[in-house]
Amino acid sequence: MSVHHGESTIRPEPDKVLKDIADYVHNYQVTSDLAFETARLCLIDTIGCGLEGLNFPECTKLLGPVVEGTVVPNGTKVPGTNYQLDPIRGAFNIGTIIRWLDFNDCFLAAEWGHPSDNLGAILAVADHLARQGQPLTVRDILEGMIKAHEIQGGLALLNSFNRVGLDHVVLVKVASTAVVSKLLGLSHSQTIDAVSQAWVDGQSLRTYRHAPNTGPRKSWAAGDACSRAVNLALLVKKGELGLPSVLTAKTWGFYDVLFKGKPFEFQMPFGSYIMENVLFKISYPAEFHAQTAVEAAHTIHKQLKALGKSSDDIKSVRIRTQEAAIRIIDKQGPLDNFADRDHAISYMVAYPLIFGELTSNSYTDSSAADPRIDALRAKIHCVEDNTFSVNYHEPSKRSIGNALLVELNDGTVLDEVEVEYPVGHKRRREEGIPLLMEKFKRHISAHFNEAHQQKILATVTNAQSLSRLPVDKFTDLFVKP
């Protein structure tokens, strides 16, 4: 006979990662002017991307309350609509419209992601609280965005979740849970509890959004992560306990079950690095690893036109790119929907080579039906450039290089066009800001008359007055007339 003493029921100390996140959210003072100014631009751009997403019925059919016609007193208002929802459903709505077109900001490292996805949770909670009388301002939103960006990006710098079959929206859930817990008035220990829950709640972490032959990529995944984050924070506020060793517990913890036994690594302490170095999608609504390839394709389209040639004269296209792009967006075969097409570098390069443009409408079924697109895609292939791959991870560079080499049917080989940094990169920020504002103007123009557009622009371009603006007054600027 063997004797078993049973497992200990003594709760362990919280994992260090949980404590570090809670310390950062509750105690770190953001003092970087660059971070706040970048956050202002990010807020403007993210709201604009959400409004643009509303132009697509596939997106709008998912929105609104669970029970049609429900209006929540003091509830979250969803930009571009007349919905007023509970903060959980509001977070889903806002997060979904923000991410629908994959046109919001990006951060690329061992893991990639869109840190502005977190605004779905932050704005939903802040707006709801402001309508209940709490004196929250846009500066509180900006600080929340900086911290959510930092948590998501800090976890992504050295830890590749996609390599173990996990999707990056788990980091949205974790970062949003941490930041909204502070907004909701949770204590330091309750924030630890809430963040611990974010690593294990019922969301299906194993996703196939980037894998072949598995159906459409879920553009509402970020909205789902935001809504779960708000729900978890509210549950902990009501007294739900956390799981202090959620990451490190033997056999059952996140590291052993889902991360091949490896603990997370961190390149630097949490601060404001991620927001200061975030990447804006300015020129093209394209998955970010392809941004510079699309820019190069536009250049080549102009060269072909000057030569009296067109895409019909192309024999082959070689894309010299980073390892990450090959792993994520090097796709062959049929592309069934909008989301598949904006995650296929061959499509994103072929379209501007043919038409000289790449817009949100370039991914629709009617646009993709042109037989020239797939014919040209079949002539495109990718090769990895090791220097591009190294510089992609280098903290002082964070480049996203692509180079296109085109051979024509008559044997002519055009000069290779290489672009290492996209317009939305920090190194091209001065060039990009005016273009970012033009993008925002385009996105609000379909929803508001000229007078209201001018009111919005006057508000968001004055950094000091915007920072002091009550959150509910800010959200009201974007409510459907």
N, C-alpha and C positions, 0 to 999 in steps of 0.2 A: 504494500500500500504506500502511496505517496501522499505527502502532506502539502496542502496548498493554503497559503495565508491570505490570498485574495489581493486585489489591487488596492492601493492606498486611495482614500477619498479626500486626502488633503489637497486643496487647490494649489497648484504651483504658482510661482511668481510669473507675471506676464512676460511673454517673449520680448526681447530687447527691441525688435523691429516695431512691435505694437507701441511700446513705451516711447520710442524715438518719434514716431508719427504723432502721438498725442502731445508730447513735449513741444514739438514744432508747431502744431496747430494752436495750442493754448498759450505758449510762451514766447514764440519767436516774433520779433518786431521787424516788419519789412520796412527798410529804410532806403531802398534803391529807387531813385527817381526813374531810372531806365526801366525798371520792372513795372512801375505804375504806369508810365507812358505807354509801354508795350501792351500792358493789360488793357488800357483804354482802347488802343487800336484793335486788340483782339476782341474786346466786347462789341465794338462797332461791327467788325467783320463777321463775327459769329451770329449776331442778330440778323444781319443782312443775308447770310447763308440760309438761315431758317426761313426768312421771308421768301427767298427764291425757291426753296423746297416746296412751298405751298402752291406753286404753279403746276404741280404734278399730281394728278388724281390718285396715282398709286400711293402717294404719301398722305393726302388729305383724308382718304377713306379710313385710315387707321386712327384718326384723331377724334377728339371730343370726349365726353364723359362715357363711362361704361353703360349707363342708362341714359338714353337719348333725352335731351331736354333738361337734365339736371344742372342746376346752378348752385354753387356752394357759396354761402355768405362769407365774405372776406377771403374768398378762395383765390388761387393763382390765376392770373390772366395770361393767356397764351398769345404771344405776338402774332399779328396778322389775322387773328380770328376774333370772334366774340365769345369764346369759351371762358368760363370762370369755374375752375375745378379744384378739387382737393389737391394738396401739394404732391401726393404720390402720383396721381394721374396727371397732374400738371407737369411733373418732371418727365414723365414718359412722353407727353406731347411735345414739350420744348426740346428734349433731347433727340426726339425722332426727326423733327423738322430741321434742326441744326445739322444733323449728320446725313440727311437723305441724299444729298448730291455729292458727298465726299469732297466738299469745297471749302471746309473749315480748316483751321490750322493743323500743324503736324509737328511731331518730334520723332526723329529717327535715331536709333542707337541699337543695342543688342535686341531690343524690342522696339517696335514702332507704335504709333498711336496718334490720337487726336485729342490733346489735352483740353481743348475748348468744349469737348463733349460734356465735361463736368458742369458747364453753365446750365445745362438742363436741370440739374438738381439744385444748384446754388440759386439761380434766379427764381425757381419755383418756391423754394422755402423762404427766401428773403422777401419776395413779393407778398406771399401769404402772411408773413409776420408783420410786414409794414402795414398791411390792410387791417391788422388787428391792433395797430397803434404803436408798434415798436419803432423807435426812431432810427431806422436803418437807412443808410445813404448808398449811393453808387460806389463810394469809396470802399464800403464794406464788401460790395460785390467784387471790386477789383482786388482787394486783399484776399478774398476767398479764391478767386481765380488764380492768383499768384501761387497760393499755397497748394491748391489742387494740381496745378501744373507741376509744381515741384515734387509732390508726392508721386504722381503718376510717372513723371519723367525720371525721377531719382531711382525708382524701382526698375525702370526700363534701361538705364544706362549700361548695366553689365549683365542683366538677367534676361535671357531669351525665353519667353513663355511660349512663343509659337513653335520652338523646337521640341517642346514636349506636348504639343497638341492643344495648347491653351490659347484662347483668344485674348487680345489686348484689352477688351472691354472689362475684364476682371479688374484691371487697374483703375478704370473709371469708377467702378463700384467701390473700390477701396478708398480712393482719393475723395470721391464725393461723400462717402459715409463720414470720413474724418472731418471734412470741412463743414458739412451741414450739422453735424453733432454740436459743433461749437456755436453755430448760429441758433440752434434750438435750445441752447442753454445747458447742455449736458456738461457734467464735471469732467475733469481729467480722467478719472478712473472709468467713468461711463463711456468716454470716447474710446478708451482701450477696449472696453467690452463691445462697442458697436463695430469698431474696425476688425476685431477678431471674428465677429459674425460675418463680415463681408467676405472673408476668405472661404466660408463653407456653406453659405445659405443655399437654397434650392436652385439657384441658377445653373443651367447646363454649361459648365466651363469648357468641356471638351467640344469644340465646334469645328465645323468643316467649311467655314465661310470662304477660305482661300483654296480649298482642295478641289480637284477636278471631279466632274460627274456626280455632284452631290446636291444639285439644285441651286436655287438663287441665294446669293449672299444677303443676309438679313440687314437691311439698312436701318431697321429699328432697334438693332442690338444695343446701341448707345442709350436710346431712350429707355430700354428695359433695364440697363445697368443703373441709370439715374433713378428710376422709380424704386428699384430695390434698395438703393442706398438710403433714400428718404424713409422708406418703410422700416429698414433696420434701425436707423437712428431713433425713430419714433417708438419702436418696440422697446429699445433700451431705456428710453426716457420713461416708459411705463414700468420699468423694473426688470426687464429681461436681462439675465446675466450673460456674460461673455464666456469665451473659451480661452483662458490665458495662455495655454501652450498649443494653440491651434496650428502653429507653424512647426514647432520642434518636437511635438509628442512622437514617441517611437511608434511605428507601425501605422498609427491613425492620423498623424499630423500631415499638414500640407506638403512639407518637404518630402516625406517618405512616400506618400500616396501619389502626389501629382508632379513632383519636381525631381524625380529620380534620386532622392536623398540629398540633394545639394541645398545648402543654405543660401539665402540671397547674399549677393555681394554689392557693395556700395562704393562708388568712385569718389564721392565727396559728401559732406554733411548737407542736410537740407538747408537751403537758403533761398535764392531767387534766380539761380542760374538758368533754369529751364525756360521761364518766361522771357528772360533777357535774350535767349538764343532760339526761341520758337521760330518755326518756319511758317510763313503765310502762303497759302495758295492764292496767288494774285492773277496770274495770266490765264490759267487753264483749270477747269474742273477735272483734274486728272490725278490719279493716285500718285503720291509725291515722288516715288522713285522714278517716275517717268517724266516729271516736269521738265528737266533739262533736255530730254530726248524730244519732247514735243516742241520746245523752243528751237532745237536744231532742225526739226522737220519743217518748221515755218521758214527758216532761212533757206533750206534746200528748195522748198516750193517756189520761193522767189527766184532762186538761181535757175531753176528749170524754166520758169516763165520767161526770164531774160534770154535764155537760149532758144526760145521757141519750142520748148519741149513740155511734156506733161508727165503725170504719173504713169501713163500708158507706155512711156518709153523706158521705164525702169526694169532692169533685169534682176537686180538683187539689192538688198539693203542689209548691211551688217551693223548691229547695234553693239558697241563696246560699252559695257555697263558694270555695275557693282554686283557683288554676289547676292545681296539682298534682293535686288530687282529680279534676278534670274529665279530666285527661290519663290518670290511672291507673285510676279506679274508676267512671267514668260509663259504664255498660254497658247496652245494650238487647238484647232478644232472649233466647233460651233460655240457661239456666245449668245446665250438665250435671252438676256435682258440687260437693262441699263447697268445694273451693278456688276455683271460679268464683264461688260465692255470697258468700264472705267477701271478695271483691274487686269487688263490685257495690254501689255506694252505694244504689241503688234497692231492692235486696233488704234491705240492712241497716237501712234506714229503714222499709220497708213492714212488716217482721216485727214490730217493737215497736209500730208504730201499730195493728196488728191484735191482737197477743197481749199486749202490755205487758211483754215480756221478749225478751232475745236472749242465748242460751247456746250452748255448743258443739253441743248437740243441735239447735239451730235450723237448722243447715245440712245435715242429713241428707236423704237422698232422701225419706224418709217425711214429714218436716216440710215440705219444699219442694213436696210434692204438693198441698197445700191450694190450690185454684184462686183463692182470694182474694188470694194473694200476687202472682201475675203480673198479676191484674186491677188491683191497686193500683199496681204498678210502672209500668204503662202510663200512669198519671196523674201520675207524678213526673218533673220535669225539673230540670236544674241550670243555674245562671247563675254566671259568675265575678264575685266582688267584688274589685276591685283592691286595696282596703285589706287584705282578708284575705291576698291574694297577697303584698303587700309585707311585712306583719307576719310572715308565714310564714318569710321569710328574714332578718328583722332579728335580729341576734345577741342583743340584750337582751330580745327578746320570744319568738321562735320559737313563735308561736301557731299553732293549727290550727283556725281559726274556721269554723263552719257556722251557718246560720240557716234555720229552716223556716217557711214561710208556707203555711197551709192554708186553702183555700176549701171550704165545704160545698155540698151540692147545693141547699140552700135559699137560697143567696146569701150566707150568713154568712161573713165572713172573720175567722178567729181572729187574735189578736195574734201577730205574728211572735216566735218563740222563738229567741234567739241565744245560743250558747255559744262562747266564744273559746278557753278553755283546758280541756282534759280533766282529769279527776281525777288522772291519772298524770303531769301536767306538774309541773315544779319549783315553779311558783307555787302549786300545790295539794298539795305534798308532805306537809304536816302532816295534811291531810285524808285523803290517800291511804294513808299507811303502815298504819293499822289495817285498812283495806279490803284492802291487799295481803296482810297476814297472814291475813285471813279467806279470801282466795283460796287461799293456800298450804294452809291447813287443809283446805279442800274437796278440794284436789288429792291430799293424802296419805291422806285418809279412806278412799278406795276400795281402798287397797293394804295398809294396816297396821291392826292391832288398836289399841284405845284406849290400851293401855299403851305400845305402841311409838310411837304418835303423840305421846304426852306426852314420851317420851324425845327424839324428834326436835325437838320444839318447844323443850324445855329447852336443847338443844344449840345450835340456830341462833339463839336470841334472846339468848344471852349472847355479846356481840361479842368480848370478850377471850379467853374460853376457846375459842370457835370459831376464832379466828385462830391459836391455838397447836395446834389439833387436827391430828394427822398426816392426810395426804390419804387414805390407805387406810382409816383409821378413819371418816373422814367418808363416804366412798363406801359403806362397809359398812352405814351407817345406812339406806341406801335399797335394799339388795339384797332381792330377793324372798324372803320367808320360806320 
